[in-house]
Structure formats: structure tokens, C-alpha cells
Amino acid sequence: MTRKLTARIKDVEAAGRMWMVDWDTEPIPSPSPDSPSSLSGSAPSPKAASGGLPSRMKRSRWAEEEAQQGLAAQQQLQPRKLTKQQRQQLWQQQQQEGGKRQKKGAAAAAAAGAMATQEQVRRDARAGRFADGRAVGGLQSWHRRQQQDDGDSESDSSSGEEELDLSTLTVKGTCTDLEKSYFRLTAAPDPSVVRPEPVLRRALDRLVSLLRQDDVNYFYACDQLKGMRQDCTVQHLRGGVAVAVYEAHARASLEYGDLAEFNQCQTQLASLYPDPLQYLQQLQQQSKGGTSSSSGGSGGAAAAPAPAAGQVAAGCVAEFVAYKVLYNAAHAHVGANKTVLLHTLRTAMALAGTPVDASGCIAHALASRAAAASCNFSAFFRLYVTAPALGRALLDVIAPKLRWAALNMLVKAYKTNLPVSFVAGVMGFCPQEDGSKSSAEQQREEPLPGCRHTVYVGRAAPAANVEEGVAACVQWLKAHGAVVEEPEGAEPQLDVKASCTGRLFIPEEPKVSHGDENLSLQDFLSRAALGLGSNS
């Protein structure tokens, strides 16, 4: 058989047809009659052994080796009979290994428990660093240094610490610098670098003046304000200066668009302010007392009650309650903010229309939230124009979502093309017909403390006239995938049918290499040189 195959291959190679023959279909020469497989009494042919398979599909030697390995594996899996002595040895070995594992597990658990205890002690010490004006290794170490500087021995200082009631101590700053950067505390605060309350008030006035004159950027102001907040924290200041610092920082962050920093400030202000409902009761009681004591000649409104000893100042309660309503409304879809929004709404609805909300900030915030929740686009953008203080900065977070919802609703509700002027009016691109303006925009003459501009215009503010509003709306529609027809000499039209076939999309926000499009490269690379003395 081998000779026949070899001869066939050589004939094909001599004819030059080696690569032209289809060897898969080439017939195999039949074996000679005297081959061992054809002799009588020999082993059955591969065809018979394989159940009728052709002779070309013989079992290879690899299959035979695999069969032998499988048989050996089956023999190894068969259980062996152990003697009594072997069973006892195996049982003792298992007992010894189990005891070792238990000892190792107990040792590891003890080590983990010790590490967890030490870590918890460190965390508690760090969390309570400024809880009562002292920290483990904090004021004690400073007191020890003070006694060592006076010439006392280490033993005398330790005995003095035992007699001293540290719970009555607090950090009293002695620094007089008006300009101080923020540094994260890694040890107890040194009184020589902490500014007392009068210095903090002068530093805040200086920074507010620089912001109004637009002499510094937001990042310098944020660094200075965080330093003031740190000094208030380590000295446990909860009076008027602390409230003023947090209010100024919240406004500066809101004007710039730093919502994360604003949220930190408004959260802290919630703990610094008096309870709004109790504050309302104080106002009402004072109003009744003033009315009863007056003899009919003076009928003016009662002034806000002055804070008593140990009580914090009221600050701008109505303004920041309104900010909290709008902030929670803008982020109500995130986790537990829905519960926070309900709690905020209960407080705001109790204060709306009361002497606390004399400026109307809370009532305006509640109306804006209701318009956004009900997708009342015309009412929302009308309220956007009349937003007091920095309300537009928070409404800017909601406005893009409402414009996107309005576009999807329009292309689904209408079958004919819509004039872009109508769409621009619904989406707030065109000015209001009544020409309404914010009351604060009409009355305010200087920026709020912490702001650089007297009036915050807002990113979603309407254009100055209808033509500019239509042009801005056309640009916005095209950026979101809508089809706008612009015939010559006619008003642009929104093709609702072509825009409703899955073409609409939300474009990505522009990105810059240094991370913030509002931050110029000069501000990113260098710090503004003020040229001002620290005590001026």
C-alpha cells in the first residue's frame, strides 16, 4: 500500500501536477491481495471495526494513545481499599492540618481586629479634631511647647496638662494678615497663623471690594474664602462673620458656576442659620409687640430681631432658602435628593408670603420649580427673566433640559412645519412681550457681597430683540439635529416630520485641555499678582 502511494505521488510530481491535483478527491489505491489485512484469520478490518466506515478513516496512533490514557485514568479513579493502619494515619494527618488552619485563622482575625481598632481610633481622633476645641495630640502638644518655651521641664508640663480642663480651651487666633491662602490641616492649628474675628471681617471686606472692582479672578477669591472658612471652623465662630463668609463664598461659586463648592457652602449655612420657622415666630412676636406698644402714629414694618448672646445672625435666610429649592429641584433625579426636596419644599411653603420672604425670593423659587415640574415652558422662561439675586444661575441648570423636552414635544405634537419665531418664543429665546425685568435688576446699584456683577445675565437669557432670538434658536435647533428650512425672503421653518425620525440628539459640551472653559490659560498657568500688602 505504501509503495503504491509513493509511486502515485512520484508520477504526479514528474508530470508537474503536484499543486494541481485535488488530493481530497483523489482515489486511494486498493491494497494488494497479499497484504496482512486481507489474510484470513487476521484482525477485523477497520471498516468492520468502525461500524461500516470507509477504510480511509482509520484510527490514528494518537487516538490509540488517548484511549490508553483514558483507561489509566479510570483505573486511578477506582477506590483503593486501605488497611486499618493507613486509615488511622490519614485521620491523624487531617486532624493536624485542621488544627493548624484554625490557629492561623485565629491569629489573622486577631491581627485584623487590632488593625481595625487602631484605624478606628485614628479616624475618631481626626473626626473630632475640632469638635470641642481640642484634638488628641493637638492643643496638648501646643500647650507642652508653650511650657517648654517658658523653661518648664517635660514632667512639669505633663502634670500641668492633667490639672488643666482642656474642654474649656479653644483656639484664639493672633494673626493679623488679611491675605492668607488655604492649606489643608494635618496637625493642630497654630494660633499664630489663625486670624481672629475682627481681622476676618476686615479680610472679607477687602476681598469683597476686590471682587466688585473685578481685580481678582474666582480662583484667587475661592482660595482666600476657604482660608477664612478654615479660621472660622477652628475658632468655633458661628456668628455674623462666619455667616457672611459662607454667604459670600456661595455667591461667588454660584456666579462662576461651581455648583460643588456652592453646595458645600449652603449645607454649612443651613447649620449656621437659625431655624427658619422659629425665626418667623420671632418676627411675628416682635411685630405684634411693636404694634401693641405703638400709639397709632408709626405703622412701619418691624425690623428683623437682633441675635441674642450665643445666637447666630439670620443673614439672608430667604435668599438661600430659595437657592436650596432651585438646587434640589435641579438635582431631584439623583438618589436621595427627592426626599431632601420634599423637606425643603415644606419649609419654603411655610415661609412664602411671610415677613421672612419680604423680597419674594422663596415665592419665585416655588413658582419656578412648579413650572419646571409641569413642563410649563412659557411660565418657566417668563419666571427666568424675573429671577431675583442669583436665581438665574440655578435656573441655567434646568433650562437646557426644558428646551430639549420642548423640542421633542413640538415635533411630536404638530404635523405641519412650525415658524421658528413661535419655537423661539416657547423656548425662551425671544424677549417677553411685556418687557418684564427682575425687581432686583431694577433696584440694585452694586453687586451682592461675593459677586463681581450687579446683575447676573444667565446663559439661557433671552436675546435683546426677536431677530437675534430667532437666529439663536435656529443655531440651537441645528446643533440638536433638527431640520430647519430657510427659504429666501421668508421666515425659517422647523420641519417637524424630518426632525421626528430619530435625528434629534444632545450635543457634547465643549471641552478644553485644562479642564474648565471659563478658566483662561493665563489663570491656569500663573497666579494673579495683586501687589497688595497683607495688612492694607
C-alpha positions as CSV (number, residue, x, y, z in Angstrom):
1,M,0.0,0.0,0.0
2,T,2.8,2.4,0.9
3,R,4.7,1.6,-2.3
4,K,1.6,2.3,-4.4
5,L,1.0,5.7,-2.7
6,T,4.7,6.6,-3.1
7,A,4.7,5.6,-6.8
8,R,1.5,7.7,-7.4
9,I,2.9,10.8,-5.8
10,K,6.2,10.4,-7.8
11,D,4.2,10.1,-11.1
12,V,2.2,13.3,-10.3
13,E,5.4,15.1,-9.3
14,A,7.2,14.1,-12.5
15,A,4.2,15.3,-14.6
16,G,4.4,18.7,-12.8
17,R,0.9,18.5,-11.5
18,M,1.7,18.3,-7.7
19,W,-0.2,21.5,-6.9
20,M,-2.9,21.0,-9.5
21,V,-4.3,17.7,-8.1
22,D,-7.2,17.8,-5.7
23,W,-5.9,15.4,-3.1
24,D,-9.1,15.4,-1.1
25,T,-11.0,13.8,-4.0
26,E,-8.1,11.7,-5.4
27,P,-9.0,7.9,-5.1
28,I,-6.8,5.8,-2.8
29,P,-5.2,2.7,-4.4
30,S,-6.7,-0.5,-3.2
31,P,-4.4,-2.8,-1.1
32,S,-2.8,-5.8,-2.7
33,P,-4.4,-9.3,-2.0
34,D,-1.3,-10.5,-0.1
35,S,-1.5,-7.6,2.5
36,P,-1.8,-8.6,6.1
37,S,-5.2,-7.0,6.4
38,S,-6.7,-9.3,3.7
39,L,-5.4,-12.6,5.1
40,S,-7.9,-14.9,6.7
41,G,-7.8,-15.3,10.5
42,S,-6.4,-11.8,10.8
43,A,-7.9,-8.9,12.9
44,P,-11.1,-7.5,11.6
45,S,-10.8,-4.7,9.0
46,P,-11.1,-1.1,10.1
47,K,-14.4,-0.9,8.2
48,A,-15.9,-3.7,10.2
49,A,-14.4,-2.4,13.5
50,S,-15.7,1.1,12.9
51,G,-19.2,0.1,12.1
52,G,-19.1,0.4,8.3
53,L,-16.8,3.5,8.0
54,P,-14.6,3.7,4.9
55,S,-11.1,2.4,5.1
56,R,-9.6,5.8,4.6
57,M,-10.8,6.9,8.1
58,K,-8.6,4.6,10.1
59,R,-7.9,5.1,13.8
60,S,-4.6,7.1,14.2
61,R,-2.0,6.3,16.7
62,W,-3.0,9.5,18.6
63,A,-6.4,8.1,19.2
64,E,-4.9,4.8,20.5
65,E,-2.7,6.8,22.9
66,E,-5.7,8.8,24.1
67,A,-7.7,5.6,24.7
68,Q,-4.8,4.2,26.8
69,Q,-4.5,7.4,28.8
70,G,-8.3,7.3,29.5
71,L,-8.1,3.7,30.6
72,A,-5.3,4.5,33.0
73,A,-7.2,7.5,34.4
74,Q,-10.2,5.3,35.1
75,Q,-8.1,2.8,36.9
76,Q,-6.6,5.5,39.1
77,L,-10.1,6.8,40.0
78,Q,-11.2,3.4,41.3
79,P,-11.2,3.4,45.1
80,R,-8.4,1.6,46.8
81,K,-9.0,-0.4,49.9
82,L,-7.0,1.0,52.8
83,T,-5.8,-1.0,55.7
84,K,-6.8,-0.1,59.3
85,Q,-3.4,1.4,60.0
86,Q,-3.5,3.5,56.8
87,R,-6.9,4.9,57.7
88,Q,-5.7,5.9,61.2
89,Q,-2.7,7.6,59.8
90,L,-4.8,9.5,57.3
91,W,-7.3,10.6,60.1
92,Q,-4.4,11.9,62.3
93,Q,-2.9,13.9,59.4
94,Q,-6.3,15.5,58.7
95,Q,-6.7,16.5,62.4
96,Q,-3.2,18.1,62.5
97,E,-3.9,20.1,59.3
98,G,-7.3,21.3,60.7
99,G,-5.7,22.5,63.9
100,K,-3.0,24.4,62.0
101,R,-5.7,26.1,59.9
102,Q,-7.7,27.1,63.0
103,K,-4.6,28.6,64.7
104,K,-3.7,30.6,61.5
105,G,-7.3,31.8,61.2
106,A,-7.5,32.9,64.8
107,A,-4.1,34.8,64.5
108,A,-5.2,36.5,61.3
109,A,-8.5,37.5,62.9
110,A,-6.8,38.9,66.0
111,A,-4.3,40.9,63.8
112,A,-7.2,42.3,61.7
113,G,-9.1,43.2,64.8
114,A,-6.2,45.1,66.3
115,M,-5.6,46.9,63.0
116,A,-9.3,47.8,62.8
117,T,-9.2,49.1,66.3
118,Q,-6.2,51.3,65.7
119,E,-7.7,52.6,62.4
120,Q,-10.9,53.4,64.2
121,V,-9.1,55.3,66.9
122,R,-7.2,57.3,64.3
123,R,-10.4,58.1,62.4
124,D,-12.2,59.2,65.6
125,A,-9.3,61.4,66.6
126,R,-9.4,63.0,63.1
127,A,-13.1,63.4,63.0
128,G,-13.3,65.0,66.5
129,R,-10.3,67.2,65.9
130,F,-12.3,70.4,66.2
131,A,-15.5,69.0,67.8
132,D,-14.8,70.6,71.2
133,G,-11.8,72.8,70.5
134,R,-9.1,70.2,71.1
135,A,-7.7,67.0,69.5
136,V,-5.6,64.1,70.5
137,G,-2.1,65.3,70.3
138,G,-3.4,68.8,69.3
139,L,-3.7,71.5,71.9
140,Q,-2.0,69.3,74.4
141,S,1.2,69.3,72.2
142,W,0.9,73.1,71.7
143,H,0.4,73.6,75.4
144,R,3.5,71.4,76.0
145,R,5.6,73.5,73.6
146,Q,4.4,76.7,75.3
147,Q,5.5,75.4,78.7
148,Q,8.9,74.1,77.3
149,D,9.5,77.6,75.8
150,D,9.0,79.1,79.2
151,G,11.6,76.8,80.7
152,D,9.4,74.2,82.3
153,S,10.5,70.6,82.3
154,E,8.7,67.8,80.5
155,S,7.4,66.3,83.7
156,D,6.0,69.7,84.9
157,S,4.3,70.2,81.6
158,S,2.6,66.8,81.8
159,S,1.5,67.4,85.3
160,G,0.1,70.8,84.2
161,E,-1.9,69.1,81.5
162,E,-3.5,66.8,84.0
163,E,-4.7,69.7,86.1
164,L,-5.9,71.7,83.1
165,D,-9.5,71.3,81.9
166,L,-9.0,71.1,78.1
167,S,-12.7,71.1,77.3
168,T,-12.8,74.8,78.2
169,L,-10.0,75.7,75.7
170,T,-10.4,76.9,72.2
171,V,-8.1,78.3,69.6
172,K,-7.8,82.1,69.7
173,G,-6.1,83.4,66.6
174,T,-3.4,86.1,66.8
175,C,-2.6,86.5,63.1
176,T,-3.2,90.0,61.6
177,D,-2.6,89.1,57.9
178,L,-5.5,90.0,55.7
179,E,-4.3,87.8,52.8
180,K,-3.9,84.1,53.6
181,S,-4.1,81.0,51.4
182,Y,-5.9,77.9,52.3
183,F,-3.9,74.8,53.4
184,R,-5.3,71.6,54.5
185,L,-4.7,70.9,58.2
186,T,-2.6,67.9,59.0
187,A,-1.9,68.9,62.6
188,A,-3.4,71.0,65.4
189,P,-3.9,74.7,64.3
190,D,-1.3,77.1,65.5
191,P,-2.9,80.3,66.9
192,S,-0.1,82.4,65.4
193,V,-1.5,81.6,61.9
194,V,-5.2,81.9,62.7
195,R,-7.0,85.2,62.3
196,P,-9.4,86.4,64.9
197,E,-12.9,87.6,64.1
198,P,-12.1,91.4,63.7
199,V,-9.3,90.5,61.2
200,L,-11.5,88.1,59.4
201,R,-14.1,90.8,59.0
202,R,-11.6,93.2,57.5
203,A,-10.2,90.5,55.2
204,L,-13.7,89.7,53.9
205,D,-14.4,93.4,53.3
206,R,-11.1,93.7,51.4
207,L,-11.9,90.6,49.2
208,V,-15.5,91.7,48.5
209,S,-14.1,95.1,47.4
210,L,-11.6,93.4,45.0
211,L,-14.3,91.3,43.5
212,R,-16.6,94.2,42.9
213,Q,-13.8,96.0,41.1
214,D,-13.0,92.8,39.1
215,D,-9.4,93.0,40.2
216,V,-9.2,89.2,41.1
217,N,-10.4,86.1,39.5
218,Y,-12.7,83.4,41.0
219,F,-9.8,81.0,41.9
220,Y,-8.0,83.6,44.0
221,A,-11.2,84.5,45.7
222,C,-12.1,80.8,46.4
223,D,-8.6,80.2,47.9
224,Q,-9.0,83.2,50.2
225,L,-12.6,82.4,51.2
226,K,-11.7,78.8,52.0
227,G,-8.9,80.1,54.3
228,M,-11.4,82.3,56.1
229,R,-13.8,79.4,56.5
230,Q,-11.0,77.3,58.0
231,D,-10.2,80.1,60.5
232,C,-13.9,80.3,61.5
233,T,-14.0,76.5,61.9
234,V,-11.0,76.1,64.2
235,Q,-12.2,79.0,66.4
236,H,-15.8,77.8,66.5
237,L,-17.1,81.1,65.1
238,R,-20.8,80.8,64.4
239,G,-21.8,84.5,64.4
240,G,-22.2,87.1,61.8
241,V,-18.7,86.9,60.3
242,A,-19.0,83.2,59.7
243,V,-22.4,83.6,58.1
244,A,-21.1,86.5,55.9
245,V,-18.0,84.4,54.8
246,Y,-20.1,81.4,53.8
247,E,-22.7,83.6,52.0
248,A,-20.0,85.5,50.0
249,H,-18.4,82.2,49.0
250,A,-21.7,80.7,48.0
251,R,-22.5,83.7,45.8
252,A,-19.0,83.7,44.2
253,S,-19.3,80.0,43.4
254,L,-22.8,80.3,42.1
255,E,-21.9,83.3,39.8
256,Y,-18.9,81.3,38.4
257,G,-20.8,78.0,38.1
258,D,-19.0,76.0,40.7
259,L,-22.0,74.1,42.0
260,A,-20.0,71.6,44.1
261,E,-18.5,74.5,46.1
262,F,-21.8,76.2,46.3
263,N,-23.4,73.1,47.8
264,Q,-20.8,72.8,50.5
265,C,-21.5,76.4,51.5
266,Q,-25.2,76.2,51.5
267,T,-25.0,73.0,53.6
268,Q,-22.9,74.7,56.2
269,L,-25.2,77.8,56.1
270,A,-28.2,75.5,57.0
271,S,-26.5,74.7,60.3
272,L,-25.4,78.3,60.9
273,Y,-28.8,79.9,60.3
274,P,-31.5,79.8,63.0
275,D,-34.4,77.5,62.3
276,P,-36.5,79.4,59.7
277,L,-39.8,78.6,61.3
278,Q,-38.6,79.8,64.8
279,Y,-37.1,82.9,63.1
280,L,-40.6,83.5,61.6
281,Q,-42.2,83.2,65.0
282,Q,-39.7,85.7,66.5
283,L,-40.6,88.2,63.7
284,Q,-44.3,87.8,64.2
285,Q,-44.0,88.2,68.0
286,Q,-41.8,91.3,67.6
287,S,-44.3,92.7,65.0
288,K,-47.2,92.1,67.5
289,G,-45.2,93.7,70.3
290,G,-44.3,96.7,68.2
291,T,-47.9,97.1,67.1
292,S,-49.3,97.0,70.7
293,S,-46.7,99.4,72.0
294,S,-47.0,101.9,69.2
295,S,-49.6,104.6,69.7
296,G,-51.1,104.6,66.2
297,G,-48.6,107.1,64.7
298,S,-45.9,104.7,63.5
299,G,-47.2,101.9,61.4
300,G,-44.0,100.8,59.7
301,A,-42.8,97.2,59.3
302,A,-41.0,95.6,62.2
303,A,-37.2,95.2,61.8
304,A,-35.6,91.8,62.0
305,P,-34.8,90.7,65.5
306,A,-31.2,91.1,66.6
307,P,-29.5,87.9,67.6
308,A,-29.1,87.3,71.3
309,A,-26.0,86.2,73.0
310,G,-24.8,82.9,71.7
311,Q,-27.3,83.0,68.8
312,V,-26.1,83.2,65.2
313,A,-27.2,86.0,62.8
314,A,-30.1,85.4,60.5
315,G,-28.2,86.5,57.4
316,C,-30.1,86.2,54.1
317,V,-32.3,83.4,55.0
318,A,-34.9,83.9,52.3
319,E,-32.3,84.2,49.6
320,F,-30.6,80.9,50.4
321,V,-33.8,79.0,51.1
322,A,-34.8,80.0,47.5
323,Y,-31.4,78.8,46.2
324,K,-31.9,75.5,48.0
325,V,-35.3,75.0,46.5
326,L,-33.9,75.5,43.0
327,Y,-30.8,73.5,43.6
328,N,-32.8,70.5,44.9
329,A,-35.3,70.8,42.0
330,A,-32.4,70.7,39.5
331,H,-30.9,67.6,41.1
332,A,-34.1,65.9,42.3
333,H,-33.5,62.9,40.0
334,V,-30.3,61.9,41.8
335,G,-30.8,59.4,44.6
336,A,-32.0,60.8,48.0
337,N,-32.4,64.4,46.7
338,K,-36.1,63.7,46.2
339,T,-36.5,63.4,50.0
340,V,-34.4,66.5,50.6
341,L,-36.5,68.4,48.0
342,L,-39.8,67.5,49.9
343,H,-38.3,68.6,53.2
344,T,-37.1,71.9,51.6
345,L,-40.5,72.5,50.0
346,R,-42.3,72.1,53.3
347,T,-40.0,74.8,54.9
348,A,-40.3,77.1,51.8
349,M,-44.0,76.9,51.6
350,A,-44.3,77.8,55.3
351,L,-42.1,80.8,54.7
352,A,-43.5,82.1,51.4
353,G,-45.6,85.2,51.8
354,T,-44.4,85.9,55.3
355,P,-42.2,88.7,56.7
356,V,-39.2,86.4,56.2
357,D,-39.8,86.4,52.5
358,A,-40.3,90.1,52.1
359,S,-38.2,90.1,48.9
360,G,-40.3,87.4,47.3
361,C,-37.3,85.1,46.6
362,I,-39.0,82.0,48.1
363,A,-42.3,82.5,46.3
364,H,-40.5,83.0,43.0
365,A,-38.4,79.8,43.5
366,L,-41.5,77.8,44.3
367,A,-43.3,79.0,41.2
368,S,-40.2,78.3,39.0
369,R,-40.0,74.7,40.4
370,A,-43.7,74.1,39.8
371,A,-43.3,75.4,36.2
372,A,-40.3,73.1,35.5
373,A,-42.0,70.1,37.1
374,S,-45.2,70.6,35.0
375,C,-43.2,71.4,31.8
376,N,-44.9,74.8,31.5
377,F,-42.2,76.2,29.2
378,S,-43.7,79.7,28.8
379,A,-44.2,80.2,32.5
380,F,-40.7,78.9,33.3
381,F,-38.9,81.3,30.9
382,R,-41.1,84.2,32.0
383,L,-40.0,83.5,35.6
384,Y,-36.4,83.1,34.4
385,V,-36.4,86.7,33.3
386,T,-37.7,88.0,36.7
387,A,-35.5,85.8,38.9
388,P,-34.1,87.8,41.8
389,A,-30.5,87.8,43.0
390,L,-28.6,84.8,41.5
391,G,-31.6,82.7,40.8
392,R,-30.8,82.5,37.1
393,A,-27.5,80.7,37.9
394,L,-29.5,77.8,39.2
395,L,-32.3,78.0,36.6
396,D,-29.5,77.7,34.0
397,V,-29.2,74.1,35.1
398,I,-32.8,73.4,34.4
399,A,-33.3,75.5,31.2
400,P,-31.4,73.1,28.8
401,K,-33.5,70.1,29.9
402,L,-36.7,72.0,29.4
403,R,-35.7,73.3,26.0
404,W,-34.8,69.7,25.0
405,A,-38.2,68.5,26.3
406,A,-40.0,71.3,24.5
407,L,-38.3,70.4,21.1
408,N,-39.3,66.7,21.4
409,M,-42.9,67.7,22.4
410,L,-43.3,70.1,19.5
411,V,-42.1,67.7,16.8
412,K,-44.4,65.0,18.1
413,A,-47.5,67.2,18.6
414,Y,-47.5,69.1,15.3
415,K,-47.9,67.7,11.8
416,T,-47.1,70.9,9.8
417,N,-44.0,73.0,9.8
418,L,-43.7,75.5,12.6
419,P,-42.3,79.0,12.3
420,V,-39.0,79.3,14.2
421,S,-40.3,82.5,15.8
422,F,-43.0,80.5,17.5
423,V,-40.5,77.9,18.7
424,A,-38.1,80.6,19.9
425,G,-40.9,82.1,22.0
426,V,-41.8,78.8,23.6
427,M,-38.1,78.0,24.4
428,G,-37.3,81.5,25.8
429,F,-35.0,82.7,23.1
430,C,-37.1,85.8,22.3
431,P,-37.8,88.7,24.8
432,Q,-41.0,88.7,26.7
433,E,-43.8,90.8,25.2
434,D,-44.5,92.6,28.4
435,G,-40.8,93.5,28.8
436,S,-40.7,92.3,32.4
437,K,-37.5,92.6,34.3
438,S,-36.3,91.4,37.7
439,S,-37.2,93.7,40.6
440,A,-33.6,93.3,41.8
441,E,-32.3,94.2,38.3
442,Q,-34.3,97.5,38.6
443,Q,-33.3,98.4,42.1
444,R,-29.8,97.0,42.8
445,E,-27.0,99.5,42.4
446,E,-24.0,97.4,43.4
447,P,-23.1,93.7,43.3
448,L,-24.1,91.4,46.2
449,P,-21.2,90.5,48.6
450,G,-19.1,88.0,46.8
451,C,-20.3,88.8,43.3
452,R,-18.5,90.7,40.5
453,H,-21.5,91.8,38.5
454,T,-24.5,93.8,39.6
455,V,-26.9,91.7,37.5
456,Y,-26.3,88.1,36.6
457,V,-27.4,87.8,33.0
458,G,-27.5,84.0,32.7
459,R,-26.7,81.6,29.9
460,A,-30.4,81.0,29.0
461,A,-31.3,84.7,29.0
462,P,-33.5,85.8,26.0
463,A,-32.0,88.0,23.2
464,A,-32.4,91.7,23.0
465,N,-34.8,91.5,20.1
466,V,-36.9,89.0,18.1
467,E,-34.4,88.8,15.2
468,E,-31.5,87.9,17.4
469,G,-33.7,85.4,19.3
470,V,-34.7,83.6,16.1
471,A,-31.1,83.4,14.9
472,A,-30.1,82.0,18.3
473,C,-32.9,79.5,18.1
474,V,-32.0,78.4,14.6
475,Q,-28.4,77.8,15.7
476,W,-29.6,75.8,18.8
477,L,-32.0,73.7,16.7
478,K,-29.4,72.8,14.1
479,A,-26.9,71.9,16.9
480,H,-29.5,69.4,18.3
481,G,-30.2,67.7,14.9
482,A,-33.4,69.4,13.9
483,V,-34.2,70.2,10.3
484,V,-34.7,73.9,9.6
485,E,-35.8,75.2,6.3
486,E,-34.5,78.7,5.5
487,P,-36.2,79.9,2.3
488,E,-35.0,83.2,0.9
489,G,-37.1,86.2,1.9
490,A,-39.3,84.1,4.2
491,E,-39.2,83.1,7.9
492,P,-37.3,80.0,8.8
493,Q,-39.5,76.9,9.4
494,L,-39.0,73.9,11.6
495,D,-39.6,70.7,9.6
496,V,-41.3,68.6,12.3
497,K,-41.6,65.4,10.1
498,A,-38.0,65.3,9.1
499,S,-36.9,66.2,12.7
500,C,-39.1,63.5,14.3
501,T,-37.4,60.5,12.6
502,G,-34.7,59.9,15.2
503,R,-32.4,62.8,14.1
504,L,-32.5,64.7,17.4
505,F,-29.6,64.4,19.8
506,I,-27.9,66.3,22.7
507,P,-24.5,67.6,21.6
508,E,-21.5,67.2,23.8
509,E,-20.3,70.1,25.8
510,P,-17.2,71.8,24.6
511,K,-14.0,70.7,26.4
512,V,-10.7,72.3,26.8
513,S,-7.3,70.9,27.7
514,H,-7.0,72.4,31.1
515,G,-10.5,71.2,32.2
516,D,-12.5,74.5,32.5
517,E,-13.7,76.5,29.6
518,N,-14.3,79.5,31.9
519,L,-10.7,79.5,33.0
520,S,-8.2,81.3,30.8
521,L,-4.8,79.7,30.2
522,Q,-3.1,82.6,31.9
523,D,-5.1,82.0,35.1
524,F,-4.3,78.3,34.8
525,L,-0.5,78.7,34.5
526,S,0.1,81.6,36.9
527,R,-1.4,83.2,39.9
528,A,-2.5,86.8,39.6
529,A,-0.1,89.3,41.3
530,L,-2.1,91.7,43.4
531,G,0.7,93.9,44.7
532,L,-1.2,94.5,47.9
533,G,0.2,94.5,51.4
534,S,-1.1,91.8,53.7
535,N,-2.3,94.4,56.2
536,S,-3.6,97.0,53.9
